[in-house]
């Protein structure tokens, strides 16, 4: 039995997944702008969302949105400059942001280009607090958080056996990932779990075993992504290959 907290959308192939995810993304943006006059979204990195970003940048989709009302954040970032090939913001810029009329002032990358990782995290937390409306508990509420899932069950830069998994005060934190020998800056559970909407894109056979465990109701919580339990809806967009081991 699938976890009833999750809304799972399964597709025969990756192109169908990408189209549905793009339609959902656009609908959430339009809804947020219609209701609150602004759309605050946290983008994700990796290879899976790249075709989604390209789809959103096509004239057929891009012209359906008032990009002046869109504010772009990054859910996690590698500690590299924006123009580095590994930069999540750089990837999103190349695939989407350079091709739509979003104002430069509405782009909010993590300031990895001039601050140390911990300072960049603190600076980003302050920015989110200043720009994004807060809950009663004074935590920023993003309209949409985009996430992926790694082969080890990590999401954003919340990797297994890292200290950031225990963070319950800071909304953004720096983390050193031993197996990557690298610093990352990431949104933490307290912030991620305030989101109005969360979308997770999972594609490929290599994710099937972990995905089956994660989506199962009452499964043991052993992977970082299982602690993403937002107050809003959590939508999973998965292809047939990733869904291969679902009961």
C-alpha positions as a Markdown table, in Angstrom:
| # | Residue | x | y | z |
|---|---|---|---|---|
| 1 | Unk | 0.0 | 0.0 | 0.0 |
| 2 | Unk | 1.4 | 3.4 | -1.0 |
| 3 | Unk | 1.7 | 6.1 | 1.7 |
| 4 | Unk | -1.5 | 8.1 | 1.6 |
| 5 | Unk | 0.5 | 11.3 | 2.3 |
| 6 | Unk | 1.9 | 11.1 | -1.2 |
| 7 | Unk | 0.2 | 11.8 | -4.5 |
| 8 | Unk | 1.9 | 9.5 | -7.1 |
| 9 | Unk | 1.8 | 10.2 | -10.8 |
| 10 | Unk | 3.2 | 7.3 | -12.9 |
| 11 | Unk | 4.0 | 7.5 | -16.6 |
| 12 | Unk | 5.0 | 5.1 | -19.3 |
| 13 | Unk | 8.2 | 7.0 | -20.2 |
| 14 | Unk | 10.2 | 10.0 | -19.4 |
| 15 | Unk | 8.8 | 12.3 | -22.1 |
| 16 | Unk | 5.3 | 11.8 | -20.7 |
| 17 | Unk | 6.6 | 12.5 | -17.2 |
| 18 | Unk | 8.3 | 15.7 | -18.3 |
| 19 | Unk | 5.1 | 17.0 | -20.0 |
| 20 | Unk | 3.0 | 16.3 | -16.9 |
| 21 | Unk | 5.5 | 17.8 | -14.6 |
| 22 | Unk | 5.7 | 20.9 | -16.7 |
| 23 | Unk | 2.0 | 21.3 | -16.8 |
| 24 | Unk | 1.8 | 20.9 | -13.0 |
| 25 | Unk | 4.6 | 23.4 | -12.5 |
| 26 | Unk | 2.9 | 26.0 | -14.7 |
| 27 | Unk | -0.5 | 25.4 | -13.0 |
| 28 | Unk | 1.1 | 26.0 | -9.6 |
| 29 | Unk | 2.7 | 29.2 | -10.8 |
| 30 | Unk | -0.5 | 30.5 | -12.2 |
| 31 | Unk | -2.4 | 29.6 | -9.1 |
| 32 | Unk | 0.1 | 31.3 | -6.8 |
| 33 | Unk | 0.1 | 34.4 | -8.8 |
| 34 | Unk | -3.7 | 34.5 | -9.0 |
| 35 | Unk | -4.1 | 34.1 | -5.3 |
| 36 | Unk | -1.1 | 36.0 | -3.9 |
| 37 | Unk | 0.4 | 37.9 | -6.8 |
| 38 | Unk | 3.7 | 36.1 | -6.6 |
| 39 | Unk | 5.2 | 32.7 | -7.2 |
| 40 | Unk | 8.1 | 31.6 | -5.0 |
| 41 | Unk | 9.7 | 28.4 | -6.3 |
| 42 | Unk | 12.8 | 26.5 | -5.3 |
| 43 | Unk | 14.4 | 24.8 | -8.3 |
| 44 | Unk | 16.4 | 21.6 | -8.1 |
| 45 | Unk | 19.6 | 20.5 | -9.8 |
| 46 | Unk | 20.7 | 17.2 | -11.4 |
| 47 | Unk | 20.0 | 15.8 | -14.8 |
| 48 | Unk | 16.3 | 14.8 | -14.3 |
| 49 | Unk | 14.8 | 18.3 | -14.3 |
| 50 | Unk | 16.8 | 19.6 | -17.3 |
| 51 | Unk | 14.2 | 18.6 | -19.9 |
| 52 | Unk | 11.5 | 20.0 | -17.7 |
| 53 | Unk | 13.2 | 23.4 | -17.6 |
| 54 | Unk | 13.7 | 23.3 | -21.4 |
| 55 | Unk | 10.0 | 22.5 | -21.8 |
| 56 | Unk | 9.0 | 25.5 | -19.6 |
| 57 | Unk | 11.2 | 27.7 | -21.7 |
| 58 | Unk | 9.3 | 26.9 | -24.9 |
| 59 | Unk | 7.1 | 29.7 | -26.2 |
| 60 | Unk | 4.0 | 27.5 | -25.9 |
| 61 | Unk | 4.5 | 27.3 | -22.1 |
| 62 | Unk | 6.5 | 30.4 | -21.3 |
| 63 | Unk | 4.0 | 32.8 | -22.8 |
| 64 | Unk | 1.3 | 31.5 | -20.4 |
| 65 | Unk | 3.0 | 33.0 | -17.3 |
| 66 | Unk | 3.7 | 36.5 | -16.0 |
| 67 | Unk | 7.4 | 36.0 | -15.3 |
| 68 | Unk | 7.6 | 39.4 | -13.6 |
| 69 | Unk | 5.8 | 37.7 | -10.7 |
| 70 | Unk | 8.1 | 34.7 | -10.4 |
| 71 | Unk | 10.9 | 34.5 | -7.8 |
| 72 | Unk | 13.5 | 31.8 | -8.4 |
| 73 | Unk | 15.4 | 30.2 | -5.5 |
| 74 | Unk | 17.7 | 27.1 | -5.4 |
| 75 | Unk | 16.9 | 24.2 | -3.1 |
| 76 | Unk | 20.6 | 23.3 | -2.8 |
| 77 | Unk | 23.8 | 24.3 | -4.4 |
| 78 | Unk | 27.3 | 23.0 | -5.0 |
| 79 | Unk | 30.0 | 25.2 | -3.5 |
| 80 | Unk | 31.1 | 26.5 | -6.9 |
| 81 | Unk | 30.8 | 29.7 | -8.9 |
| 82 | Unk | 27.6 | 30.3 | -10.9 |
| 83 | Unk | 29.5 | 29.7 | -14.2 |
| 84 | Unk | 31.0 | 26.4 | -13.1 |
| 85 | Unk | 29.6 | 23.3 | -14.9 |
| 86 | Unk | 28.5 | 21.8 | -11.6 |
| 87 | Unk | 26.4 | 24.8 | -10.5 |
| 88 | Unk | 22.7 | 24.0 | -10.0 |
| 89 | Unk | 21.8 | 27.7 | -10.6 |
| 90 | Unk | 24.0 | 27.7 | -13.7 |
| 91 | Unk | 22.2 | 24.7 | -15.1 |
| 92 | Unk | 18.8 | 26.2 | -14.4 |
| 93 | Unk | 20.0 | 29.5 | -16.0 |
| 94 | Unk | 21.2 | 27.7 | -19.1 |
| 95 | Unk | 18.1 | 25.5 | -19.6 |
| 96 | Unk | 15.4 | 27.9 | -18.5 |
| 97 | Unk | 16.2 | 31.3 | -17.0 |
| 98 | Unk | 18.1 | 32.7 | -19.9 |
| 99 | Unk | 15.1 | 32.0 | -22.2 |
| 100 | Unk | 12.2 | 33.5 | -20.2 |
| 101 | Unk | 11.5 | 37.2 | -19.3 |
| 102 | Unk | 12.1 | 36.8 | -15.5 |
| 103 | Unk | 13.6 | 40.0 | -14.1 |
| 104 | Unk | 17.2 | 39.7 | -12.9 |
| 105 | Unk | 16.1 | 41.1 | -9.5 |
| 106 | Unk | 13.9 | 38.0 | -9.1 |
| 107 | Unk | 16.7 | 35.5 | -9.5 |
| 108 | Unk | 18.1 | 34.4 | -6.1 |
| 109 | Unk | 21.1 | 32.1 | -6.4 |
| 110 | Unk | 23.1 | 31.0 | -3.3 |
| 111 | Unk | 26.0 | 33.5 | -2.9 |
| 112 | Unk | 28.7 | 30.8 | -3.3 |
| 113 | Unk | 30.8 | 33.1 | -5.5 |
| 114 | Unk | 32.0 | 35.4 | -2.7 |
| 115 | Unk | 31.1 | 33.8 | 0.7 |
| 116 | Unk | 32.3 | 30.8 | 2.6 |
| 117 | Unk | 29.8 | 27.9 | 2.7 |
| 118 | Unk | 28.5 | 28.6 | 6.2 |
| 119 | Unk | 28.3 | 32.4 | 5.5 |
| 120 | Unk | 26.5 | 31.7 | 2.2 |
| 121 | Unk | 23.9 | 29.5 | 4.0 |
| 122 | Unk | 23.3 | 32.2 | 6.6 |
| 123 | Unk | 23.0 | 34.9 | 3.9 |
| 124 | Unk | 20.5 | 32.8 | 1.9 |
| 125 | Unk | 18.4 | 32.1 | 5.0 |
| 126 | Unk | 18.2 | 35.8 | 5.7 |
| 127 | Unk | 17.2 | 36.5 | 2.1 |
| 128 | Unk | 14.4 | 33.9 | 2.2 |
| 129 | Unk | 13.1 | 35.3 | 5.5 |
| 130 | Unk | 13.0 | 38.8 | 4.0 |
| 131 | Unk | 11.4 | 37.9 | 0.6 |
| 132 | Unk | 9.1 | 35.0 | 1.3 |
| 133 | Unk | 5.9 | 35.3 | 3.4 |
| 134 | Unk | 6.1 | 33.4 | 6.7 |
| 135 | Unk | 3.9 | 31.0 | 8.6 |
| 136 | Unk | 2.7 | 31.6 | 12.1 |
| 137 | Unk | 6.0 | 30.1 | 13.3 |
| 138 | Unk | 7.8 | 32.7 | 11.2 |
| 139 | Unk | 9.2 | 30.1 | 8.7 |
| 140 | Unk | 9.2 | 31.1 | 5.1 |
| 141 | Unk | 6.5 | 29.3 | 3.0 |
| 142 | Unk | 7.6 | 28.5 | -0.6 |
| 143 | Unk | 4.8 | 28.0 | -3.1 |
| 144 | Unk | 6.6 | 25.1 | -4.8 |
| 145 | Unk | 9.7 | 23.1 | -3.9 |
| 146 | Unk | 11.2 | 20.9 | -6.6 |
| 147 | Unk | 13.2 | 17.9 | -5.4 |
| 148 | Unk | 14.9 | 14.8 | -6.9 |
| 149 | Unk | 16.0 | 11.6 | -5.2 |
| 150 | Unk | 19.5 | 10.1 | -5.5 |
| 151 | Unk | 20.4 | 6.4 | -5.6 |
| 152 | Unk | 21.2 | 6.6 | -1.9 |
| 153 | Unk | 17.9 | 8.2 | -1.0 |
| 154 | Unk | 19.3 | 11.7 | -0.6 |
| 155 | Unk | 17.3 | 14.8 | -1.7 |
| 156 | Unk | 18.6 | 18.4 | -2.1 |
| 157 | Unk | 22.0 | 18.1 | -0.3 |
| 158 | Unk | 20.5 | 16.1 | 2.5 |
| 159 | Unk | 22.8 | 13.1 | 2.3 |
| 160 | Unk | 22.8 | 10.0 | 4.5 |
| 161 | Unk | 25.0 | 10.2 | 7.6 |
| 162 | Unk | 25.5 | 14.0 | 7.5 |
| 163 | Unk | 25.0 | 16.5 | 10.3 |
| 164 | Unk | 22.5 | 18.6 | 8.3 |
| 165 | Unk | 19.9 | 15.8 | 8.8 |
| 166 | Unk | 19.7 | 16.8 | 12.4 |
| 167 | Unk | 19.3 | 20.5 | 11.8 |
| 168 | Unk | 16.1 | 21.8 | 13.3 |
| 169 | Unk | 16.7 | 25.5 | 13.7 |
| 170 | Unk | 18.4 | 26.9 | 10.5 |
| 171 | Unk | 16.4 | 27.0 | 7.3 |
| 172 | Unk | 19.5 | 26.8 | 5.2 |
| 173 | Unk | 22.8 | 25.2 | 6.2 |
| 174 | Unk | 26.2 | 24.3 | 4.9 |
| 175 | Unk | 27.2 | 20.6 | 4.9 |
| 176 | Unk | 30.4 | 18.8 | 4.0 |
| 177 | Unk | 29.7 | 15.6 | 2.2 |
| 178 | Unk | 32.6 | 13.2 | 2.8 |
| 179 | Unk | 31.9 | 10.8 | -0.1 |
| 180 | Unk | 31.9 | 13.8 | -2.5 |
| 181 | Unk | 34.7 | 15.6 | -0.7 |
| 182 | Unk | 32.8 | 18.8 | -1.2 |
| 183 | Unk | 30.8 | 21.5 | 0.6 |
| 184 | Unk | 27.2 | 22.0 | -0.3 |
| 185 | Unk | 24.6 | 24.6 | 0.8 |
| 186 | Unk | 21.0 | 23.2 | 1.2 |
| 187 | Unk | 17.6 | 24.1 | 2.4 |
| 188 | Unk | 16.8 | 22.0 | 5.5 |
| 189 | Unk | 13.8 | 20.0 | 6.7 |
| 190 | Unk | 12.3 | 22.9 | 8.7 |
| 191 | Unk | 12.0 | 25.0 | 5.5 |
| 192 | Unk | 11.3 | 22.2 | 3.0 |
| 193 | Unk | 8.4 | 21.0 | 5.2 |
| 194 | Unk | 6.6 | 24.4 | 5.1 |
| 195 | Unk | 6.1 | 24.2 | 1.3 |
| 196 | Unk | 2.6 | 24.6 | -0.1 |
| 197 | Unk | 3.4 | 22.2 | -2.8 |
| 198 | Unk | 6.3 | 19.8 | -3.3 |
| 199 | Unk | 7.2 | 17.9 | -6.5 |
| 200 | Unk | 9.7 | 15.0 | -6.7 |
| 201 | Unk | 10.8 | 13.7 | -10.0 |
| 202 | Unk | 12.3 | 10.2 | -10.1 |
| 203 | Unk | 13.3 | 8.5 | -13.3 |
| 204 | Unk | 15.3 | 5.3 | -14.1 |
| 205 | Unk | 15.6 | 1.7 | -13.0 |
| 206 | Unk | 18.5 | 2.5 | -10.6 |
| 207 | Unk | 16.0 | 4.3 | -8.3 |
| 208 | Unk | 13.4 | 1.5 | -8.3 |
| 209 | Unk | 14.4 | -0.3 | -5.1 |
| 210 | Unk | 14.7 | 2.8 | -2.9 |
| 211 | Unk | 11.6 | 4.3 | -4.4 |
| 212 | Unk | 9.5 | 1.2 | -3.6 |
| 213 | Unk | 10.6 | 1.5 | 0.0 |
| 214 | Unk | 10.1 | 5.2 | 0.3 |
| 215 | Unk | 6.6 | 5.2 | -1.1 |
| 216 | Unk | 5.4 | 2.3 | 0.9 |
| 217 | Unk | 3.1 | 3.1 | 3.8 |
| 218 | Unk | 4.7 | 2.4 | 7.2 |
| 219 | Unk | 8.1 | 1.7 | 5.8 |
| 220 | Unk | 11.1 | 2.3 | 8.1 |
| 221 | Unk | 12.4 | 5.8 | 7.8 |
| 222 | Unk | 16.0 | 5.1 | 6.7 |
| 223 | Unk | 16.5 | 7.5 | 3.7 |
| 224 | Unk | 16.8 | 11.3 | 4.0 |
| 225 | Unk | 14.0 | 12.0 | 1.6 |
| 226 | Unk | 11.5 | 10.2 | 3.9 |
| 227 | Unk | 11.8 | 13.1 | 6.3 |
| 228 | Unk | 10.5 | 15.5 | 3.8 |
| 229 | Unk | 6.9 | 15.6 | 5.1 |
| 230 | Unk | 5.5 | 19.0 | 4.0 |
| 231 | Unk | 2.4 | 20.5 | 5.4 |
| 232 | Unk | 1.2 | 20.9 | 1.8 |
| 233 | Unk | 0.8 | 18.3 | -1.0 |
| 234 | Unk | 3.7 | 16.2 | -2.0 |
| 235 | Unk | 3.5 | 15.0 | -5.7 |
| 236 | Unk | 5.8 | 12.3 | -7.0 |
| 237 | Unk | 6.3 | 12.2 | -10.8 |
| 238 | Unk | 7.8 | 8.8 | -11.7 |
| 239 | Unk | 8.4 | 6.8 | -14.9 |
| 240 | Unk | 7.7 | 3.1 | -15.4 |
| 241 | Unk | 11.4 | 2.2 | -14.9 |
| 242 | Unk | 11.5 | 3.8 | -11.5 |
| 243 | Unk | 8.2 | 2.3 | -10.6 |
| 244 | Unk | 9.3 | -1.2 | -11.5 |
| 245 | Unk | 9.4 | -2.6 | -7.9 |
| 246 | Unk | 6.3 | -0.9 | -6.5 |
| 247 | Unk | 3.9 | -3.5 | -5.0 |
